[in-house]
């Protein structure tokens, strides 16, 4: 009877704890083809499965009230957010994740639930699940939808770079980030990559990152192929696509072990690789479907770039093909502020 009473009490405690922790925002991602600016409060986009490896960086735009997540240099998530209200503004600059606590409760604000907390400063600024009314409403933290915060928490390493930006302090490509990360995930510094010149068909610079996971982005809108290794751009090329094979939406593939049928679309006399689609929101039906050889053959790259890329491919390489623009559209060249991350004797949150 005593044991039964303990079980009942434990159940009641668990139930009350679960009830006391609200769930904010949507439970599922919007389709990956959704334009980020069209997200309503509480909505998010997540395609983390498309890029399963590589360094992670988060950019929080105070202007847009959104958080952008990049992995291996490629955007894998966008979420609506709510930052500091007047009198409790969220600081701008470059931060790193100092602590992680899945079930955090505030010591400062009446034991308020802050699920999936990722601390950015010792005086009380963090990423965590929280209210999302559509405008700045927090006491300085960055509120995120609960499900988005959970997914981010699961892939975030300690020391992850987080950039918080507004129009007064940061470059335009950080305030309004594109599909490729403008910030070095390891150094927290703005990355300036020059566009190809009119007479420059491609650039190949593997020495910039000698090892690590490889990701490729093909944008039919920008007519560019971009290659990232361990979060660093090592290649960029012009791209031509046959009009009869027009890409619609965004599609993700991962290279498998073994050889595919026929020859590679990169090198016509070289063996083909095996590519399988990844089911991402809006395209779940494509999961594990092989890359259509006709679609691959419709893509043309400069021969020397294609050869260098082919020689670099390894199982686990990710490929994103999209009809959306991925390059930054405007730059200002302003610098970033660096926030001191040294731990004081006491901290708040």
DAVENWO-V528176 format. One record per helix or strand of 3 or more residues. SS is the DSSP state (a for helix, b for strand). FROM is the first residue (numbers start at 1). TO is the last residue. Records with the same first field share a line. If there is no record, write none. Layout:
# DAVENWO-V528176
SS=FROM-TO + FROM-TO
This chain:
# DAVENWO-V528176
a=2-20 + 36-38 + 48-50 + 146-155 + 172-175 + 206-208 + 243-245 + 284-286 + 293-297 + 303-312
b=44-46 + 56-61 + 66-71 + 74-82 + 93-96 + 99-105 + 113-119 + 126-129 + 142-144 + 161-165 + 202-204 + 214-219 + 224-229 + 232-238 + 250-263 + 271-278 + 318-322
